[in-house]
């Protein structure tokens, strides 16, 4: 096989291995015993490293969306819909994406570094020799922890983003507080909240699986661990935007938009 052909086929092989690893994680979810203590520890750790950055990121997200949407809507003379448009943008798109970026950048990188360090110290090989499945023992609790924390962080981002948009719209754009709040129900509906939660759940799953896969396949000493962390973050970002586009398209086809 030529070098060019090998370079073309290599990403396909990596994608196949990642998919097979995801299937192994899926099977590990139903195996017992469940590592409750590891799950709680990982959920607390991931939340501790992501909650403050996520809250800080949510404020400018909501502010930028409120300023941009409010400015555009004002040109059409529909200021009464500023609140609902901002809420839709934050809940459906900005909230899950901001959550995913922080989960992948902070939580995912920590998972990849931890498992990568265990790999180069041959701890994972020692566990397999002892008959302990590393996927069930280490990966499954981390995946579930990422999914749980992502859902809660998405709720926090949505609340902080909407509140930030409200403040900036009322203060900087001379919006009416009552009109901003009353317009929430004009275009927004309950399924918009559900799709945001589903996106966050899926994004947390993807970030954790990619990070765990790259960490458990790290090689080449400490440099290999650093490379695995960088690759996991980049791959996760690419997958998140593709999956976000897919989920948004499906949602818009399945759930009809609410008319004012």
N, C-alpha and C positions, 0 to 999 in steps of 0.2 A: 504494500500500500504506500502510495506517495505521501510526502509530507503535507502537501496541500489537502489531499483527501482526508488525512488523519485530523487535520485542524478543523475541517468541516464537520466531520463525524463526532469529534470530541464533545461538543455541546449537547448533541443528541444523546450520547451515552450518559453524560452527567444528568440530563433531565430524566432519563429512564431510571437511573439509580436513585435520584431524589424521589421520584414517584414510588418506587419500590420501598424506599425508606418510610414514606408516608403511610403506605399500606401496613408495614410492620408496626408503626405507631398506632394505627387504627386497631389492629388486632390486640396490641398491648393494652388498650383501654379496657378490654373486657376480661383481662386476666387478673387473677387474684394471687396473692394479697395485694390490695391497693395501698400504695405508699402515702398514707394520710399525713404523716409528719413531714415528709419531704415536700408534699404539695403545699402545706401551710407555710413552711419556711420559704419556699420559692415564691409563693404569692406575696408574702410580706416583703421579701427582698425586692421583687420586681416593682411592687407598688412604691416602696421607699425610694427607689432610684428614678422613678418616672413621674410621680405625682406633682412635685414642685415644678419641674420643667414643663410638664403638660399644662398646668394652670397658667404659667407665664406665657406660653405660646398661645393659649386660647384667647387671651385678651386682645392681642393685635389681630388675630384671625377675625374675631367678631367685629372689631373696630374697622378694619379694612373693608370687610364685606358690607357693613352698614354704610360706610362713606361712599363706596363705589355704587352699590345698589341704590342708595338714597339719591345720589346725584343723577343717575340714569333715569330713575322713576320720576324725579322732579321735572326733568325735561319733557316728559309726556303728561305732566299735570296729574299724576296719580299718586300723590304723596300718601294717601290713605292706605296704600298697599305696601308701604316701606317695611312695616313690621313683619308681615307674612312672608314677603320675599326674602328678607334677611334670615328669618327663622328657617325657611326651607333650605337656603344655601348652607347655613351652619349645621343643621341637623342631618341633612342628606349627604353633604359632601365634606365640608370643612371639619366637622367633628370627627368622623371616622378616619379621615386622612391624617389629621394632626395626631390622633391617637396612635395610628399605625406607625407613623414616622418616629414617634417617641418610643413606642414599644420595640421597634426594630433597632433604633439607634442606641437606646440605653439597655433595655431588657434583653434583646436579642444578642447584642454584642457581649453582654455579660455571660449569657448561656454558652455562646460559642467559645469564649475564652476559658470558661470553667471546664467544659467538656474537652476542649483542645488540650488544656494542661493535663487533664487526666489521661488523655490518649498518649501524649509523649512520655508521661511517667509510667506508661503501661498498666495503669490501674484498670482500664477497661478490659484488657486481656486477662488480667488476674481475676476479675469478676467472672469472666466467661469460663475460665479454668475451674472456678469454684461452683459452676453451675448456676450463676446468677445472670439473668438477662439484663444487660445495661439499658436496653430500651425501656423495659418495664420498670426497672428500678430508678433510672435517672431521667429518661426523656419524657415519659408519660406524665409524671407530676409537673414537669416544667411546661409542657404543652398546655395542660389544663390550667395551670396557674396563669400563663400568658393570656389565655382566652378569657378567664374570669376577670383579671385586672383590666384587660382591654375594654370589656363591657362597662365596667365601673368608670374607667377613665373617659370613655366616650360620653357617658352621662354628665360627668363633670365638665368636659369641654363644651357640651351643648349648653349647659346652664350658664357657664362663665361667658361663652361666646355670645349668647343671646343677651345677657345682662350688659356686656361690654358694648354690643351694638345699640342697645337701648340708650345707654349713657351718651355715646358719641352722637347718635342721631338727635337726641333731645338738646344736647349742649352745643354741638358744632353746626348742626343743620337746622336748628330752630324747629325741630319737629314737635308735634303735640304728644305728650305722654299718653293721654287717653286713646288717641287714634292709633298709636304704635301698638299698644296692648290689645285694643279691640280688633285690630286687623289680623291677629294670630289665627283666628278661625276662618278668615276669608278664603285663603288658599291652602293653608296647612291642614292636614288630617292625621289621624292616628297611625295609619300605615307608614307615614313618613318617619315616625319615631322608630317603628319596628325595623324598617330597612336600615336605619342608622345603627341599631343594635346588632343586626345580622352582619352588616359590614364589619363592625368592630370585632365581632366574634370570629369571623373568617380571617380577618387581617391578623388577629392574634395567633390563630392557628398556623397561618402561613409563616409568620415571623419566627415562631418557636420551632417549627419543623425545619426550616432552612438553617437557622442558627445551630440546632442540634446536629443536623446532618454535616454541616461544614466543620463543626467542632469535633465530631467523632471520626472524621476523616482527615484531620490535620496531620501533617507530616513535615519533618525537617527541623525539629526543635522549636525553640521560642519564635523564630522568624516564621515558621509554618503556622503557629498559632495566631500571630498577628495577621498573616495573609488570610487565614480562615475567617477571622473577625471581619476584615474589610470586605471579603467576598460575600459573606453572609448578608451584610448590610446592603450592598449594591444589588445583589440578586433579589432580596426582599423588596426593595424599593421598586424595581422593575416589575415584579410580579404583582405588587399591590396596585399599581396604576392600571395594569391590564385587567385584574380582577375587579377593580372598582368600576371600570368602564363596562365590563360585562354585567355586573350586578345592577348597575344603574340602568342599562338598556333593558334588561329583563323586567325590572321593576316598572319602568315607564310603559312597557307593553302590557303588563299584567294589571297594574293598578291605574285606572283612569285618573287624570288630574282633576282636582276639584276646581270648579269655576266660581268666580266671585258672584 
